[in-house]
Amino acid sequence: MQFGRIGIPELLLIFLLIILLFGAKRLPELGKAIGQGLREFKKAIRQSTAEEEEKAEKEEEKDEE
C-alpha cells in the first residue's frame, strides 16, 4: 500500500471530523490556543538558540586569550 500526499478531499474529511468532535463554537478557541502554543514554542527555540550562540562566543573569546 502506497501512501501519497494529503489532498483536498482528505483535508475536508479531517476538517469535518474536527467540527464533529469539538463543535463549531469551540473551533475559534482551539485555533487561538494552538496559535499561542506555536508562538511560545518558537519563542523558546529562539531563546535557546540565542543562549547557545552567546555561550559559543564566550568560549571563543576565552580560547583567543
N, C-alpha and C positions, 0 to 999 in steps of 0.2 A: 504494500500500500504506500503510495507516494503522497506526501503532504506538500501542498502548494502554499501560495501566499493567501492571506485573508482578503477576500473580495467584498464587494458591496453587499451581496446577499448575506454573507456571514456577519458582517458588521451590523446590518439591520436586525438579524436574529439576536445577536448579542445585546443590542440596544433594547429590543423588545423584552428580552429576559430581565434586563436590569429594571426596566419600568415595572414589570410584573412583580419582581421581588421587592423593590423599595417603594414603589408608588411614585406618581408624577410629582406630588407635592414635596417629596424629600430629595429629588434629584438636584435642585439648586444647592441644598445644604451639603450633599455629598460632593458636588463639584467644588464648592468652596473649601471644604475640608481637604480634599485631595490637592487642590492648588496650594493651600497653606503648607501642607506636608511637603510638597515638592520644593517650595521656596525655602523652607527650613533645611531640607536636605542639601540643596545647592549651596546655601549659606555655610553650612557646616563643612562641606567639601572645600569651598573657597578658603575658609579659615584654616583648615588643616593644611592645605597646600601652602598658604602664606607662612604658617608656622614652620613648615619643613624647609621652605626657602630661606627663612631667617636663620634657622639652625645651620644650614649649609653655608651661608655667607659668614656666619660667626666662626665656623670651623675653618673655612678658607683663610680668614683673617688670622687665626691662631697659627695655621700652618705657614703663613708668609712671615710671621715674626720670628 
